[in-house]
Amino acid sequence: MPSSRSDIESIAAEIAARMIWLQIVHLALVASVAVFLAVMLSQGAAATEDRSNVAFIALICAAASVAMSFVLPKVFRSAGLAALRGKAEIPVEALLGPFHTGHIAGIALLESAGFLACFALSGGPGSVPRWFVAVPIGILTLLLARFPRTRTVATWILRTREALIGG
């Protein structure tokens, strides 16, 4: 059965209150990285043109965290949805839980990548190249781009419910 705009709007209205909670958690994680980056930059990042292992290690770890932030939510959602497969009726609330869990896991990985990148800016036992400031800024941009919008989540819930009931 094709999804209609009214179905999505109905689900969006049903999940609106719980979405505010997820949006607040998401913004808190974004703010923590943004504040840490601001503190690091206000103290004068220990940037240099020298090559160091700190930048390379931080970049590899950040890249791995970013990649896993796309994979891990799908794994968590699949695990949470496994018990619902093939049921005749699936309440919206049963789908919202796995979505929240997966989203928070993915965003937490991005937050840790952001913190690591910001920490690398502090210098430590080696400093990072000047261009490295783009890494935490890029991670912050990705965090903001993945902000959970109620209508987007409602569409995911409708499509997931149709797939689970049909499959």
C-alpha positions as CSV (number, residue, x, y, z in Angstrom):
1,M,0.0,0.0,0.0
2,P,1.5,3.3,-1.0
3,S,2.1,5.8,1.7
4,S,0.1,9.0,1.6
5,R,0.8,12.5,2.9
6,S,-2.0,12.2,5.5
7,D,-0.4,9.0,6.9
8,I,2.9,10.7,7.3
9,E,1.3,13.8,8.9
10,S,-0.7,11.6,11.3
11,I,2.5,9.8,12.4
12,A,4.3,13.1,12.7
13,A,1.6,14.4,15.0
14,E,1.8,11.2,17.1
15,I,5.6,11.3,17.5
16,A,6.0,15.1,17.9
17,A,6.4,15.1,21.7
18,R,9.0,12.3,21.6
19,M,10.8,13.9,18.8
20,I,11.4,17.0,20.8
21,W,13.3,14.8,23.3
22,L,15.4,13.3,20.6
23,Q,16.1,16.8,19.0
24,I,17.2,18.1,22.4
25,V,19.6,15.2,22.9
26,H,20.9,15.7,19.4
27,L,21.5,19.5,19.9
28,A,23.2,18.9,23.3
29,L,25.7,16.6,21.6
30,V,26.3,19.1,18.8
31,A,26.7,21.9,21.4
32,S,29.2,19.9,23.4
33,V,31.5,19.6,20.3
34,A,30.9,23.2,19.3
35,V,31.8,24.5,22.7
36,F,34.9,22.4,23.0
37,L,36.0,23.5,19.5
38,A,35.4,27.1,20.5
39,V,37.5,26.7,23.6
40,M,40.3,25.0,21.6
41,L,40.3,27.8,19.0
42,S,40.1,30.6,21.6
43,Q,43.2,29.2,23.3
44,G,45.1,29.2,20.0
45,A,45.3,25.8,18.4
46,A,48.8,24.5,18.4
47,A,48.8,24.3,14.6
48,T,52.0,24.0,12.6
49,E,53.1,22.9,9.2
50,D,55.1,20.1,10.6
51,R,54.0,16.5,10.0
52,S,53.0,14.6,13.1
53,N,51.4,11.3,13.9
54,V,48.8,13.0,16.1
55,A,47.0,14.5,13.1
56,F,47.1,11.3,11.2
57,I,45.9,9.1,14.1
58,A,43.1,11.6,14.9
59,L,42.1,11.8,11.3
60,I,41.9,8.0,10.9
61,C,39.9,7.6,14.1
62,A,37.6,10.4,13.1
63,A,37.1,8.9,9.7
64,A,36.3,5.5,11.2
65,S,33.9,7.0,13.7
66,V,32.1,8.9,10.9
67,A,31.8,5.7,8.8
68,M,30.6,3.7,11.7
69,S,28.0,6.5,12.5
70,F,26.2,5.4,9.4
71,V,26.5,1.7,9.9
72,L,25.8,1.3,13.7
73,P,22.4,2.9,13.6
74,K,21.2,0.4,11.0
75,V,22.5,-2.5,13.1
76,F,20.7,-1.2,16.2
77,R,17.5,-0.5,14.3
78,S,17.6,-4.0,12.7
79,A,18.1,-5.6,16.1
80,G,15.2,-3.6,17.5
81,L,12.9,-4.4,14.6
82,A,13.6,-8.1,14.4
83,A,10.8,-9.1,16.8
84,L,8.3,-7.0,14.8
85,R,8.8,-8.6,11.4
86,G,5.7,-10.2,10.0
87,K,3.3,-8.9,12.6
88,A,-0.1,-7.9,11.4
89,E,-0.1,-4.6,13.3
90,I,2.8,-2.5,14.5
91,P,2.3,0.5,16.7
92,V,4.3,3.6,16.0
93,E,5.8,3.6,19.4
94,A,7.3,0.2,18.7
95,L,9.2,1.6,15.7
96,L,10.2,4.9,17.4
97,G,12.3,3.2,20.1
98,P,14.7,1.4,17.6
99,F,14.9,4.6,15.6
100,H,15.9,6.6,18.7
101,T,18.5,4.1,19.8
102,G,20.1,3.9,16.4
103,H,20.1,7.7,16.0
104,I,21.7,8.3,19.4
105,A,24.3,5.6,18.8
106,G,25.3,7.2,15.4
107,I,25.4,10.7,16.8
108,A,27.4,9.7,19.8
109,L,30.0,8.2,17.4
110,L,30.1,11.6,15.6
111,E,30.4,13.4,18.9
112,S,33.4,11.3,19.9
113,A,35.0,11.9,16.5
114,G,34.5,15.6,17.0
115,F,36.0,15.6,20.5
116,L,39.0,13.7,19.3
117,A,39.5,16.1,16.4
118,C,39.2,19.1,18.9
119,F,41.6,17.4,21.3
120,A,44.1,17.0,18.5
121,L,44.0,20.8,18.0
122,S,45.3,21.2,21.5
123,G,48.7,20.1,20.5
124,G,49.8,17.6,23.0
125,P,52.9,15.6,22.1
126,G,52.8,16.9,18.5
127,S,50.8,19.4,16.7
128,V,48.4,19.2,13.8
129,P,48.7,21.0,10.4
130,R,46.7,24.2,10.0
131,W,44.2,22.6,7.7
132,F,43.2,20.1,10.5
133,V,40.7,22.7,11.9
134,A,38.5,21.7,9.0
135,V,38.0,18.2,10.5
136,P,36.0,19.2,13.6
137,I,34.1,21.8,11.6
138,G,33.2,19.1,9.0
139,I,32.1,16.8,11.8
140,L,29.9,19.6,13.3
141,T,28.4,20.1,9.8
142,L,27.6,16.4,9.5
143,L,26.1,16.5,13.0
144,L,23.8,19.4,12.0
145,A,22.9,17.8,8.7
146,R,21.8,14.6,10.5
147,F,19.4,16.6,12.8
148,P,16.3,14.4,13.2
149,R,13.3,16.1,11.6
150,T,9.8,14.9,12.7
151,R,8.5,14.5,9.1
152,T,11.6,12.6,8.0
153,V,11.3,10.2,11.0
154,A,7.5,9.8,10.3
155,T,8.3,8.8,6.7
156,W,10.9,6.3,8.0
157,I,8.4,4.8,10.4
158,L,5.7,4.5,7.7
159,R,8.0,2.9,5.2
160,T,9.5,0.6,7.9
161,R,6.1,-0.5,9.1
162,E,5.0,-1.3,5.6
163,A,8.2,-3.3,5.0
164,L,7.8,-5.2,8.2
165,I,4.1,-6.0,7.8
166,G,4.6,-7.0,4.2
167,G,7.9,-8.9,4.7
